Amino acid sequence: MNNQDSLKMLPNSIVRTIAESYTQDARDFVKRFDLLREEMLHKSGRIKSFIDLLMACECVLKAHVAMTRESDDPKVVYKAIRKAGHDIEKLAKMASWMHSREIYETLTEKLKSFNVLLRYSFDADQVLFPLFIEWDEAEIHYSSTIGNDLFVVEIRNSIELLIDELNEEFLGVVDPDVWGHMERMQEFYLTMKNKELL
């Protein structure tokens, strides 16, 4: 038996392709975090590498939402994902790919206070290191979150677990109608773009 015999045929599905794209984005953000975390030890660098984890979490949750709703109308699924934006809490509520909701709830609890706007130093300074008040009273306590290696590593590992849950879904033999699927994906993209959803 060769390797191809042991691999399943991957269905051509617009929603599945969207999920696979978001999963790859999540992998890329985690990889960038891994490469830069110890290279950027100053606070601004730590915050920016943490934003990569936030983006990875957002992407993998979007993938979980898509896979949860794989049989639904792709336009409806994509609109719902896009409407949730960067909101980890909304995305985690929409996702139910895993049988247990524990990891979704844990990530929501740990990340709901964070916003990708922290990628800008000005915004990060106001939220994490405000003037005229003690930093312990800041909106987000830096030392117990972004500045805490245990907190950050737990987030990173949870995201990797979510990615791993999807890996098997994207391993297999490509359906022979790959060109037809690519044409349908292009048509879907142009339709959604024309509706100003991109």
C-alpha positions in Angstrom: 0.0 0.0 0.0 1.5 3.4 -1.0 1.0 6.6 0.9 -1.7 7.8 -1.5 -3.8 4.8 -0.6 -3.7 5.7 3.1 -4.7 9.3 2.6 -8.3 10.4 2.3 -9.7 12.4 -0.6 -10.0 16.0 0.5 -13.4 17.5 -0.4 -13.5 20.6 -2.5 -15.3 23.0 -0.2 -15.1 26.8 -0.1 -15.6 26.9 3.6 -12.9 24.2 4.1 -10.5 26.2 2.0 -11.2 29.3 4.0 -10.6 27.3 7.2 -7.3 25.9 5.8 -6.2 29.5 4.9 -6.9 30.8 8.4 -5.1 27.7 9.9 -2.0 28.5 7.8 -2.2 32.1 8.9 -2.3 31.0 12.5 0.8 28.7 12.0 2.6 31.6 10.4 1.9 34.0 13.3 3.0 31.4 15.9 6.2 30.8 13.9 6.9 34.5 13.8 6.2 34.7 17.5 8.7 31.8 18.1 11.4 33.5 16.0 11.0 37.0 17.5 10.0 36.5 21.1 13.6 36.2 22.4 15.0 38.7 19.9 12.8 41.6 21.0 13.3 41.7 24.8 12.3 45.3 25.2 8.7 46.0 26.3 7.6 47.3 22.9 9.1 44.2 21.2 7.4 41.9 23.7 4.1 43.6 23.1 4.4 43.3 19.3 5.4 39.6 19.5 2.3 39.0 21.8 0.2 40.7 19.1 1.3 37.9 16.8 -0.2 35.4 19.3 -3.4 37.4 19.4 -3.5 37.3 15.6 -2.7 33.5 15.7 -5.6 33.0 18.1 -8.0 35.0 16.0 -7.0 33.1 12.9 -7.3 29.6 14.4 -10.6 30.5 16.0 -11.9 31.7 12.6 -10.8 28.3 11.2 -12.6 26.5 13.9 -15.8 28.5 13.2 -15.5 27.7 9.5 -15.0 24.0 10.1 -17.9 24.0 12.6 -20.1 25.4 9.8 -18.6 23.6 6.9 -22.0 22.5 5.4 -23.5 26.0 5.6 -23.6 28.6 2.8 -20.0 29.9 2.4 -21.2 33.5 2.1 -23.1 33.3 5.4 -20.1 31.7 7.1 -17.6 34.2 5.8 -19.8 37.1 6.6 -20.2 35.9 10.2 -16.4 35.4 10.6 -15.6 38.8 9.1 -18.3 40.5 11.3 -16.6 39.1 14.4 -13.5 41.0 13.4 -10.6 40.7 15.9 -13.0 39.9 18.8 -11.6 36.7 20.4 -14.6 36.4 22.7 -17.1 36.5 19.8 -15.1 34.0 17.8 -14.6 31.6 20.7 -18.4 31.7 21.2 -19.0 30.8 17.6 -16.5 28.0 17.5 -17.5 24.5 18.5 -15.2 22.3 16.4 -13.8 20.7 19.6 -16.1 18.6 21.8 -14.9 20.4 24.9 -15.4 24.1 25.1 -12.7 24.4 27.8 -9.9 25.7 25.6 -12.2 28.3 23.9 -13.4 29.5 27.3 -9.8 29.6 28.7 -8.5 31.7 25.8 -11.5 34.0 26.0 -10.9 34.6 29.7 -7.2 35.3 29.2 -7.4 37.4 26.1 -10.8 39.2 26.1 -9.1 42.4 27.5 -6.6 42.6 24.7 -7.0 44.4 21.4 -4.7 44.3 18.4 -4.5 48.1 18.6 -1.8 47.4 21.3 0.5 46.9 18.3 1.0 50.6 18.3 3.3 51.9 21.0 1.1 54.9 21.8 -2.0 52.8 22.5 0.1 50.2 24.4 1.6 52.8 26.6 -1.8 54.2 27.5 -3.3 50.8 28.3 -0.3 49.1 30.0 1.9 52.0 31.3 -0.4 55.0 31.9 0.9 58.2 33.3 -0.1 59.5 36.7 -1.4 56.2 38.1 0.3 53.1 39.4 0.9 50.5 36.7 -0.8 48.0 38.9 -4.0 50.0 38.2 -3.5 50.0 34.4 -6.3 48.6 32.2 -4.0 45.5 31.6 -1.3 44.6 34.1 1.8 44.0 32.0 3.8 42.0 34.5 1.1 39.4 35.0 0.2 39.1 31.3 2.5 40.1 28.4 5.5 40.4 30.7 4.9 37.0 32.3 6.5 34.1 30.4 4.2 31.5 31.9 1.1 33.4 30.8 2.5 33.9 27.3 3.7 30.3 26.9 0.3 29.0 28.0 -1.4 31.1 25.4 1.0 29.9 22.7 0.5 26.3 23.6 -3.3 26.6 23.6 -3.2 28.1 20.2 -0.9 25.3 18.9 -3.4 22.8 20.3 -6.2 24.4 18.4 -4.1 24.3 15.2 -3.2 20.6 15.8 -6.9 19.8 16.1 -7.3 20.9 12.5 -4.2 19.4 10.9 -5.8 16.0 10.0 -8.6 17.8 8.2 -6.2 19.2 5.6 -4.0 16.1 5.0 -5.0 14.0 2.0 -5.3 13.7 -1.7 -6.5 16.7 -3.6 -9.8 16.2 -5.4 -9.2 15.8 -9.2 -11.5 18.8 -9.8 -8.9 21.2 -8.3 -9.1 23.7 -11.2 -12.8 23.8 -11.0 -12.5 24.5 -7.2 -10.0 27.2 -7.8 -12.4 28.9 -10.3 -15.2 28.7 -7.7 -12.9 30.2 -5.0 -12.1 33.1 -7.4 -15.7 33.6 -8.1 -16.5 33.5 -4.4 -13.7 36.0 -3.6 -14.9 38.4 -6.3 -18.5 38.2 -5.2 -17.6 38.9 -1.6 -15.3 41.7 -2.6 -18.0 43.3 -4.7 -20.2 43.2 -1.6 -17.5 45.2 0.2 -16.9 42.4 2.7 -13.1 42.1 2.1 
